[in-house]
Amino acid sequence: MELYKAHNQWSSRPLDERFWTLEDAKNKCNELCKSSEVREVEPKDLGFASLNKELVVDFCFEGSMTEEHPVTNWAFKQICNKLSAPAGFLEKLPSDLVSTILEHVLEKQTSNLNTLSVLLDNTTDRARCFVSTKYHRIWNHQVFDRLIDLKQFGWRVPPARPALNDPRARPATEEDILNQCTSTLSINVGDLIAPAGVYVSDQDMFVFLVNDQYTVDDGTGNQLLRGMIFWNSEVGAASIGGLSFLCDTVCGNHIVWGAKEVTEWSKKHIGEALETHAWDKLALVANQYAQQSQKDDYTKILRSRNTLLGNNKEESLETLFGVTRKYRLLLSDTLLDSAYDRATTQPRYGNPNNLWAITNGITELSQSSMYTDKRVEIDRSAGKLAEIILA
């Protein structure tokens, strides 16, 4: 199975959102945080106007003088969403007309709206987002602090070819090259590389890391790399979440080839326990992928390969159906049937009747889902299925 989540970022991010290192990105996030201010505003104290052909939002914070702030594109979409106004249509209209329309809509909606939390950028004077007061923000620089800590366990940003005409591009050195990545698709010494894998914008952050120091034998002598992807948003554009996996190799375009044991998690920015949950997940990755876990991972994979669920498709599915129903796992009969068929198309999984093949078939199907919650639900159930059968 191939993962394209990191590749999609590699192919689409503009130059000013790409960074060589975690430290450089953290510095950028620190600057954004220091220039930011969080304030609350009541719907009755909101207003809209047009200034120099640009839409501005009028705020009256806690009875103070009215302030006018232009908004980012993301904040504009958020306030339109709060007012049930069509942002896609309105952004095509002149700002004076948009302000008139939003004023009218706001007048009708005020009694139905709750207090808003506004994130202001005091450097640009723009409103970065409008969220509920229940929104619990994790700042991007906090995430980078934890990711930088993972470097001691062998985590690093994989090298990538330039996706754009980047003046920072340079030839790859020995230090840039990943161990075990000997494919012609991977970066080799002398290939041109550019900043990629670490991205920060005013909306979100995204990081792609691999660990080539502590590889895992898949039971056939093939050494698997460990990988992790992490994302967050300070402005409500995304949940905080991560994805971990084993893989055969990573190419210069940041496509992950031969991904296995894919596990994804995400959590909305609500609740005081959010940070504890997020940092526990990061700590789990660090501990799980420390050197002493190599033997454990190898043993688990070998056991999964050697655990037959049946002698044929019918017997294997009967076993799976029995386990999922007994333990009420969220894996449908149709999904398990499709997972078995998917496993038969991948010779590297071995006998499609073994647990390793089936769980990887389930993971491949989960990654085809458009919805994060659905992928997480399937992956979690697949992991539980393996734990129950191997217990």
N, C-alpha and C positions, 0 to 999 in steps of 0.2 A: 504494500500500500504506500502511496506517496502522499505527503502532506504539503499543502500549498499555502498555508497561513502566512509563513514567513516570506515566501516568494511573492505573495500578493503585496506585502509591504515593500519589499525590495523593488518591485516594478512600478510602484505608484507614488512613493513619497517624494516630495520636492527636495532640492538640495539643502535648504535651510533647516530641514527636519532630520537630517542624517548626521550621525556622530560616529567617530572612530571608537571611542571608549565610553564605558559606564561613567567614569569620572567627569568627562566633558559634558555628558548629558545631565548628570546630577547638578553641575554648576549652572547650567541653563535653567533647570527646574528651581534651583535655589533663588535665582534672580526673579523668576515669575512669582514665587511664593512671597518674597520680600516686598514686591510691588503690589501685592494683592491685599484687599480689604473685604471682609465679610460683613454685610449689614442686612438688617431686616426691614421690610417695607410692607405696609398694609395696602391692599388693592385700592382703597379709596384715595390713597396718596400717590397713585401712579397717574401718568399722563403721557401723551405722545405729541411730538412736534417735528417740524422739518427745519433743519439748520444747514445752510450751505449745500442744499440738495441731498442731505443725508438725514435719515431717520434718527431722532434722538428720543430717549425716554426721560420723562420728567419724574424726579423723585422728591418726596418731602419726607425726610427721615426724622421721625420722632419730633415733629413740630418745628424742625429747622427750616431754613430758607430752601426754596426749591432749587434742586441741582439738575442740570441737563447732562446726560451721558449718551454718547453714541453706543451702539451695540455691535458685538461681533456677529458673524453670520450664524454661528451656533446659538448664541443668545437670542437672536431674532427668531429662529425656529422654535426655541423653547417658549418664548412669550406668546408666540402665535398658537402653539399647542395648548398653552394654559387657557387661552381665550377661544379655543376651537375655531381658529381662523386659518385659512389655507395659505401657509407660508410660501409654497411653491408658486402660487398665483400672485401673491402680493409682492414678492421680491422683484417681479418684472414691472411693477408700476412705479410712477414717480413718487418720491418720498413724501411730498405734501399730500398726495391722495392717500397713500398708505397710512399716514398719521391720522387723517380724518376718519378713515374706515376703522382703524383700531380704537380710536377714541369712542366711536359709536358702539363698537362691540363691547368695549370695556364698561361703558355705561350700563349696558344690558346685563353684563356678567358679574359686576362687582360683588353683589350679595352672595354669589355662589363660590367666590374665590377665597382661599385661605392666605394667611401671611406668607410672603415669599422671602427666601434668602437670596440675596444678590451678591455675586462675587465681582468686585470692581478691580480693574487694573489701574493703579494710580500713575503708572508710567504713560500709558496711552489714553487714560481717562475713559476707557471703554468698560461697559458691563460685559463680563465674560460668560455669565450664566444666570439663570433664574431657576431655582429649585425649591422644593419643599423645605420647611424648617426641620423636618425629620431626616433630611439628608445628612449622612455622616461622612465627611470628606476625609479621604486619605490622600495626603499630598504626594505628588510624584517623587519629590526628593527623598521622602521617607522610604519609598519602594526601592529607589536606587541605593540607599544606604544598605538595605538588606541584600540586594543583588551583588553589590561590591564585596560584601562579606563572603559570598559563595566562591570567590576567586581562590580562597585558600584551599578549597576542596577540588580544585582543578577545572572549575568552570571558566569558559572563555567565549568570546564572540567569534563565530566562524568567519573566515575571510570571504569576500564576495567580489565579483566582477563589477565594474561600473555599470549602473543601469541608465545613467544619464551622462552628459558631457561634464564630468566633475573635475574641476581644476586641481583637486586634492589627490587625484588618482596617482598611484605609484606602483612599481614592480613589487611583487610579493617576495619576501625573504624566507629563509629557513624557519624563523620564529613564527611566521604567519601560518605555515602549513599544518594541517591537522594530521595527527597520527591515524593510521588505518584508512585514510581517504586516498586510495590509490587509483580511483576511477578516473578515466579521461574527462569526466564531467567536473571533477573536483579541481580546486586551485592548486597549481604547482609553482615551484620557484620560478620567478621571472614573469609570471602572468600579471597582468595589470589588475590591481584591486583598488577599491574606493570605500569610503565610509558606508556601512550598511549593517543591519541587524540591531542597531540601537536607534530608536526614533522618538522624538519629542515634538509635539505641537502645542498650540494653545488649547487644544481639545483633549489630547490623550498622550500616552506613552506606550511603547511596544518594544520588547527586548527578546532577542533570540540567542540562546546560549547552548553550547555543547560541552561535553566532558570527554576528552579523548585520552585522559590519563588512566582512568579506571574502566576499561572496556569489559564486556561480558561475553562469554562463550555461549552461543545459542544451542549448544549440544551437538553441533556438526563440525566444530573447529572454526566456524566463522565468528570473528570478533565484532560485537555490536557497540556502536557509540551510544552514549546517553545524551538526551537532549531535553531542553526545557524552553518554553515560551511563556512570557509573562506580560500582562497588560493592565492598564488602569486609566482612569479619567478623573480629573479634579472637578469637572463641570457637568457630570451626568451624561456624558456621551457614551460611556461604556461601564460595565461592571468592573470590579477588580477580579482577576482570574488568572489561571495558569494552565499549562498543558505540559505533561512530561511523557517521554517516550524512549524507546530504544530504536536504533535504525542501522541500516547497512552503511550509508554514506550521506554526505551533504554536498550538493553541487555548488558551483560558483554563483548560481542564480538563487541560492537558498531554497531549493526544492529539497525536501527530505525524502530520501529513497529507502524503500523497504522498512517503513515504520511498523513497530510492533509494541505491544503493551502500552498503548496510548491511553492516558488518563487525563481527563479534563475536569476542572472545577471552576466555579465562578460564584460570586456573591454580590448582591446589590448593595449599594451604599446606604444601608439602613441598619440602625441598631448599634449600641455601644460595644457589642462583642465583635464587631466587624474587624477591627485591627488585630485582636487576639487570634481570630480565625485565619486571617491572611498571613500573619507572621508564623503561626503554627504550620501552615502549609509550606512556607518557604523553609522552615527548619526541617520539616519532614524530607524535603528534597535533598537538603544538605546531608542529613544523616543517612538517608536511604542510599545515597550515591557516594558515601565515603568508602575508602578502600576495603574496610572489613566486610562490606556487604557484597563484594564480588562473588564470593563462594556461595552465599545465600541465594543470590540471583541465579547463578548457574544451576544450583540444586533445584530451585523452583522451576526453571525452564525445563530441565531434564525430566523432572517428575511429571510436568504437564505433557511433555512429548511421549512419555511412557505410560500415561494413563489413558487407556482405551475406554470409550463410552459404550462401545458395541462393535459388532463385526461388520456392520453395514449401516447405511443411512437410516433405515427404519429403526434398528435397535438403538443407534446413537440418539436419534431424536426422541425415542421413547424415554430414555434415561434423562435427557434434558428437560422434557416436558414434565416429568415426575418431580424433578428438583425444583424447577421454577414454580410449580403449583404448590408444592409443599411449603416452600419458604416465601411464597408470594413475591417473587422477583418480577420486576417490570420488563420482562422479555416475552413478547408474544410468540405464539407457535409459528406464525408467518415469518417473523424476524429470524427465529432459530433455523427454520427451514432454509431461508435465504443465506444465512451465515454458513451453513453446511455447504451449500452450493458454491459460495464464494471461496471457501477453504479448498475445495477440489481444484480450483483454477490456479492455486499458488503452490507449486511443488516444494518451495522452501519450508512450508509448514509441515511437510511429511504426510503421514497417513491422515486423511480428513476425519477419521473417527477418533483422533486423539484430542485431548482437552486443549492443547496448545493451538491446534489448527482451528478449533471451534471458537475459542475466545478471540483469536486474531480475526476470524471472519466476522464476528460480532462487532469488533472495533472498526473494521473497515466500513461496515454498513453505517455505524454511528457517525462517522466523519462525513458521510454524504448528506446528513441532515442539515438543513439551513438554519436550524434553531439551536442555539447554545444549550438551553435548558434540556432539550431532548437528547443532545449528544452526551451531556453530563449524566443524565439519568440512565442511559443505556450503558455507558462505560462503567458507572458505579455498580450496576447490576451484573455486568460481566465479571467484574472483579470479585463480587460477592459469590457468584456462581463458582468461580475457580476455587475460592477459599473453602466453600462448603464441600466440594467434591474432593479436594486434596486433604481435608481435615481427617 
